[in-house]
């Protein structure tokens, strides 16, 4: 027989947080507020990570769009005066 207790290894995060949550609020509300704060912090971090990525994508699209509008070499070589008066 084994003397070890069988702990669930599925949620180690919850096992770490139940003591601080019980000490600070002694209830489920404190734990819910903790999780809410952790989720808000994660959302802010993700926003800071994705902001430069999205700016880079917009910058590349801007370059591609305006590069298509710039005249090419063949356009500059064919400089016939279409609007000149005879």
N, CA, C and O atoms as a DFTB+ gen file, in Angstrom:
344 C
 N C O
     1  1       0.825      -1.182       0.000
     2  2       0.000       0.000       0.000
     3  2       0.872       1.250       0.000
     4  3       1.982       1.273       0.532
     5  1       0.332       2.258      -0.606
     6  2       1.036       3.518      -0.700
     7  2       0.527       4.479       0.363
     8  3      -0.676       4.555       0.613
     9  1       1.433       5.206       0.983
    10  2       1.067       6.186       2.000
    11  2       0.901       7.588       1.412
    12  3       0.562       8.525       2.134
    13  1       1.134       7.732       0.131
    14  2       1.033       9.037      -0.488
    15  2      -0.422       9.350      -0.812
    16  3      -1.184       8.494      -1.259
    17  1      -0.775      10.594      -0.573
    18  2      -2.124      11.016      -0.940
    19  2      -2.127      11.359      -2.424
    20  3      -1.144      11.863      -2.969
    21  1      -3.235      11.080      -3.048
    22  2      -3.318      11.341      -4.490
    23  2      -3.847      12.748      -4.711
    24  3      -5.034      13.021      -4.533
    25  1      -2.940      13.635      -5.104
    26  2      -3.314      15.007      -5.411
    27  2      -3.575      15.116      -6.908
    28  3      -2.960      14.428      -7.723
    29  1      -4.472      15.971      -7.230
    30  2      -4.763      16.207      -8.639
    31  2      -3.694      17.113      -9.224
    32  3      -3.475      18.217      -8.727
    33  1      -3.030      16.658     -10.268
    34  2      -1.987      17.442     -10.911
    35  2      -2.548      18.223     -12.099
    36  3      -1.786      18.738     -12.917
    37  1      -3.843      18.310     -12.194
    38  2      -4.445      18.985     -13.334
    39  2      -4.434      20.497     -13.171
    40  3      -4.312      21.209     -14.168
    41  1      -4.559      21.013     -11.951
    42  2      -4.653      22.442     -11.727
    43  2      -3.647      22.897     -10.668
    44  3      -4.054      23.220      -9.552
    45  1      -2.362      22.932     -10.976
    46  2      -1.396      23.387      -9.968
    47  2      -1.515      24.882      -9.692
    48  3      -1.109      25.353      -8.630
    49  1      -2.067      25.625     -10.641
    50  2      -2.231      27.068     -10.466
    51  2      -3.221      27.369      -9.342
    52  3      -3.004      28.279      -8.542
    53  1      -4.305      26.603      -9.289
    54  2      -5.308      26.811      -8.243
    55  2      -4.771      26.427      -6.871
    56  3      -5.104      27.067      -5.873
    57  1      -3.944      25.390      -6.813
    58  2      -3.391      24.987      -5.521
    59  2      -2.458      26.044      -4.961
    60  3      -2.330      26.175      -3.744
    61  1      -1.801      26.802      -5.837
    62  2      -0.910      27.848      -5.375
    63  2      -1.659      29.082      -4.888
    64  3      -1.163      29.788      -4.010
    65  1      -2.830      29.360      -5.430
    66  2      -3.518      30.607      -5.116
    67  2      -4.565      30.521      -4.025
    68  3      -5.067      31.558      -3.593
    69  1      -4.915      29.343      -3.562
    70  2      -6.025      29.291      -2.612
    71  2      -5.627      29.863      -1.251
    72  3      -6.474      30.429      -0.560
    73  1      -4.360      29.729      -0.850
    74  2      -3.944      30.273       0.452
    75  2      -3.921      31.804       0.455
    76  3      -4.479      32.405       1.373
    77  1      -3.294      32.467      -0.541
    78  2      -3.347      33.942      -0.521
    79  2      -4.767      34.479      -0.652
    80  3      -5.104      35.498      -0.050
    81  1      -5.589      33.808      -1.424
    82  2      -6.973      34.272      -1.574
    83  2      -7.738      34.094      -0.266
    84  3      -8.553      34.943       0.094
    85  1      -7.487      33.005       0.442
    86  2      -8.166      32.775       1.717
    87  2      -7.696      33.769       2.775
    88  3      -8.491      34.207       3.606
    89  1      -6.413      34.131       2.752
    90  2      -5.888      35.069       3.740
    91  2      -6.411      36.482       3.482
    92  3      -6.777      37.187       4.423
    93  1      -6.448      36.899       2.220
    94  2      -6.838      38.278       1.939
    95  2      -8.340      38.499       2.006
    96  3      -8.781      39.567       2.430
    97  1      -9.125      37.530       1.605
    98  2     -10.554      37.788       1.563
    99  2     -11.407      36.741       2.230
   100  3     -12.582      36.977       2.511
   101  1     -10.836      35.598       2.482
   102  2     -11.551      34.486       3.118
   103  2     -12.852      34.173       2.399
   104  3     -13.880      33.943       3.036
   105  1     -12.808      34.164       1.084
   106  2     -14.011      33.828       0.334
   107  2     -13.741      33.723      -1.149
   108  3     -12.632      33.981      -1.617
   109  1     -14.751      33.350      -1.864
   110  2     -14.621      33.174      -3.301
   111  2     -14.563      34.485      -4.061
   112  3     -14.070      34.529      -5.189
   113  1     -15.064      35.559      -3.452
   114  2     -15.047      36.852      -4.132
   115  2     -13.625      37.336      -4.347
   116  3     -13.297      37.871      -5.406
   117  1     -12.780      37.147      -3.341
   118  2     -11.386      37.573      -3.477
   119  2     -10.705      36.799      -4.590
   120  3      -9.929      37.367      -5.359
   121  1     -10.986      35.524      -4.681
   122  2     -10.393      34.711      -5.739
   123  2     -10.882      35.163      -7.108
   124  3     -10.105      35.204      -8.062
   125  1     -12.152      35.501      -7.212
   126  2     -12.696      35.990      -8.481
   127  2     -12.059      37.321      -8.867
   128  3     -11.772      37.552     -10.042
   129  1     -11.837      38.188      -7.901
   130  2     -11.195      39.479      -8.182
   131  2      -9.750      39.267      -8.598
   132  3      -9.259      39.954      -9.494
   133  1      -9.060      38.329      -7.963
   134  2      -7.683      38.014      -8.348
   135  2      -7.630      37.543      -9.795
   136  3      -6.797      38.008     -10.573
   137  1      -8.511      36.629     -10.151
   138  2      -8.509      36.113     -11.518
   139  2      -8.857      37.216     -12.512
   140  3      -8.309      37.260     -13.613
   141  1      -9.764      38.101     -12.123
   142  2     -10.124      39.214     -13.001
   143  2      -8.928      40.131     -13.219
   144  3      -8.676      40.562     -14.344
   145  1      -8.197      40.430     -12.168
   146  2      -7.014      41.280     -12.288
   147  2      -5.935      40.609     -13.126
   148  3      -5.269      41.268     -13.925
   149  1      -5.761      39.317     -12.952
   150  2      -4.767      38.582     -13.742
   151  2      -5.164      38.593     -15.214
   152  3      -4.306      38.757     -16.082
   153  1      -6.433      38.423     -15.502
   154  2      -6.893      38.442     -16.891
   155  2      -6.746      39.839     -17.501
   156  3      -6.373      39.958     -18.668
   157  1      -7.028      40.883     -16.744
   158  2      -6.859      42.243     -17.259
   159  2      -5.390      42.551     -17.521
   160  3      -5.051      43.189     -18.518
   161  1      -4.527      42.100     -16.628
   162  2      -3.090      42.292     -16.829
   163  2      -2.639      41.555     -18.087
   164  3      -1.856      42.090     -18.872
   165  1      -3.126      40.335     -18.280
   166  2      -2.774      39.580     -19.485
   167  2      -3.268      40.252     -20.750
   168  3      -2.575      40.240     -21.768
   169  1      -4.455      40.838     -20.703
   170  2      -4.987      41.538     -21.874
   171  2      -4.141      42.766     -22.202
   172  3      -3.906      43.061     -23.373
   173  1      -3.684      43.480     -21.177
   174  2      -2.839      44.648     -21.423
   175  2      -1.494      44.241     -22.000
   176  3      -0.969      44.913     -22.888
   177  1      -0.938      43.153     -21.506
   178  2       0.347      42.677     -22.029
   179  2       0.182      42.243     -23.479
   180  3       1.026      42.556     -24.318
   181  1      -0.905      41.521     -23.784
   182  2      -1.134      41.102     -25.168
   183  2      -1.328      42.306     -26.083
   184  3      -0.872      42.295     -27.227
   185  1      -1.996      43.338     -25.590
   186  2      -2.174      44.546     -26.400
   187  2      -0.829      45.203     -26.678
   188  3      -0.588      45.665     -27.793
   189  1       0.046      45.251     -25.686
   190  2       1.365      45.836     -25.901
   191  2       2.219      44.997     -26.840
   192  3       3.068      45.534     -27.551
   193  1       2.006      43.693     -26.849
   194  2       2.758      42.833     -27.757
   195  2       2.249      42.979     -29.185
   196  3       3.043      43.056     -30.122
   197  1       0.930      43.017     -29.357
   198  2       0.361      43.051     -30.700
   199  2       0.337      44.441     -31.330
   200  3       0.160      44.553     -32.543
   201  1       0.507      45.491     -30.551
   202  2       0.492      46.837     -31.115
   203  2       1.611      47.060     -32.131
   204  3       1.316      47.533     -33.228
   205  1       2.876      46.752     -31.838
   206  2       3.916      46.932     -32.865
   207  2       3.738      45.990     -34.050
   208  3       4.088      46.336     -35.178
   209  1       3.198      44.806     -33.801
   210  2       2.978      43.867     -34.908
   211  2       1.928      44.430     -35.866
   212  3       2.114      44.396     -37.082
   213  1       0.840      44.939     -35.325
   214  2      -0.207      45.509     -36.177
   215  2       0.286      46.776     -36.879
   216  3      -0.069      47.022     -38.032
   217  1       1.100      47.578     -36.194
   218  2       1.662      48.765     -36.832
   219  2       2.566      48.369     -37.991
   220  3       2.571      49.036     -39.025
   221  1       3.324      47.302     -37.833
   222  2       4.178      46.816     -38.915
   223  2       3.376      46.333     -40.103
   224  3       3.748      46.593     -41.247
   225  1       2.278      45.632     -39.853
   226  2       1.421      45.156     -40.944
   227  2       0.814      46.338     -41.699
   228  3       0.783      46.341     -42.930
   229  1       0.334      47.334     -40.966
   230  2      -0.247      48.520     -41.613
   231  2       0.822      49.271     -42.409
   232  3       0.545      49.768     -43.501
   233  1       2.030      49.356     -41.876
   234  2       3.125      50.035     -42.574
   235  2       3.473      49.300     -43.869
   236  3       3.677      49.936     -44.903
   237  1       3.541      47.974     -43.824
   238  2       3.837      47.205     -45.039
   239  2       2.730      47.349     -46.079
   240  3       3.019      47.483     -47.268
   241  1       1.488      47.323     -45.658
   242  2       0.385      47.528     -46.597
   243  2       0.441      48.922     -47.207
   244  3       0.159      49.097     -48.393
   245  1       0.800      49.904     -46.407
   246  2       0.926      51.264     -46.907
   247  2       2.021      51.337     -47.974
   248  3       1.833      51.968     -49.013
   249  1       3.148      50.704     -47.723
   250  2       4.238      50.695     -48.702
   251  2       3.790      50.008     -49.987
   252  3       4.046      50.516     -51.079
   253  1       3.131      48.871     -49.873
   254  2       2.696      48.146     -51.066
   255  2       1.658      48.926     -51.871
   256  3       1.691      48.910     -53.102
   257  1       0.756      49.595     -51.202
   258  2      -0.284      50.348     -51.912
   259  2       0.323      51.536     -52.648
   260  3       0.012      51.757     -53.819
   261  1       1.186      52.306     -51.981
   262  2       1.728      53.490     -52.619
   263  2       2.844      53.170     -53.604
   264  3       3.128      53.974     -54.491
   265  1       3.484      52.008     -53.465
   266  2       4.490      51.609     -54.442
   267  2       3.820      51.295     -55.771
   268  3       4.412      51.523     -56.826
   269  1       2.610      50.782     -55.740
   270  2       1.887      50.491     -56.968
   271  2       1.474      51.776     -57.670
   272  3       1.273      51.760     -58.884
   273  1       1.341      52.880     -56.962
   274  2       0.925      54.152     -57.563
   275  2       2.100      54.961     -58.094
   276  3       1.885      55.919     -58.837
   277  1       3.334      54.612     -57.743
   278  2       4.497      55.376     -58.193
   279  2       4.811      55.027     -59.646
   280  3       4.632      53.880     -60.055
   281  1       5.277      56.006     -60.432
   282  2       5.607      55.717     -61.824
   283  2       6.864      54.840     -61.921
   284  3       7.810      54.987     -61.147
   285  1       6.840      53.936     -62.886
   286  2       7.985      53.056     -63.098
   287  2       8.987      53.682     -64.057
   288  3       8.792      54.806     -64.520
   289  1      10.074      52.945     -64.359
   290  2      11.102      53.462     -65.265
   291  2      10.556      53.664     -66.670
   292  3      10.867      54.653     -67.334
   293  1       9.741      52.718     -67.113
   294  2       9.202      52.858     -68.469
   295  2       8.256      54.047     -68.573
   296  3       8.122      54.636     -69.646
   297  1       7.605      54.404     -67.485
   298  2       6.744      55.582     -67.492
   299  2       7.574      56.865     -67.585
   300  3       7.158      57.832     -68.223
   301  1       8.727      56.868     -66.959
   302  2       9.571      58.053     -66.985
   303  2      10.295      58.200     -68.327
   304  3      10.600      59.322     -68.733
   305  1      10.576      57.092     -69.025
   306  2      11.251      57.149     -70.322
   307  2      10.310      57.650     -71.411
   308  3      10.753      58.327     -72.338
   309  1       9.054      57.340     -71.321
   310  2       8.089      57.776     -72.311
   311  2       7.551      59.156     -71.941
   312  3       6.395      59.298     -71.540
   313  1       8.385      60.147     -72.080
   314  2       7.989      61.502     -71.702
   315  2       7.560      62.269     -72.948
   316  3       8.198      63.255     -73.315
   317  1       6.523      61.843     -73.582
   318  2       6.000      62.612     -74.706
   319  2       4.997      63.617     -74.145
   320  3       4.239      63.323     -73.221
   321  1       5.017      64.754     -74.707
   322  2       4.192      65.841     -74.203
   323  2       2.794      65.707     -74.768
   324  3       2.550      66.051     -75.925
   325  1       1.896      65.219     -73.973
   326  2       0.538      65.031     -74.440
   327  2      -0.268      66.303     -74.327
   328  3      -1.250      66.473     -75.050
   329  1       0.110      67.180     -73.461
   330  2      -0.680      68.391     -73.264
   331  2      -0.089      69.608     -73.946
   332  3      -0.584      70.716     -73.741
   333  1       0.959      69.442     -74.757
   334  2       1.602      70.592     -75.400
   335  2       0.768      71.076     -76.585
   336  3       0.153      70.290     -77.306
   337  1       0.770      72.375     -76.755
   338  2       0.040      72.969     -77.875
   339  2       0.933      73.020     -79.107
   340  3       2.126      73.299     -78.987
   341  1       0.386      72.760     -80.274
   342  2       1.174      72.810     -81.528
   343  2       1.113      74.126     -82.170
   344  3       1.717      74.328     -83.223
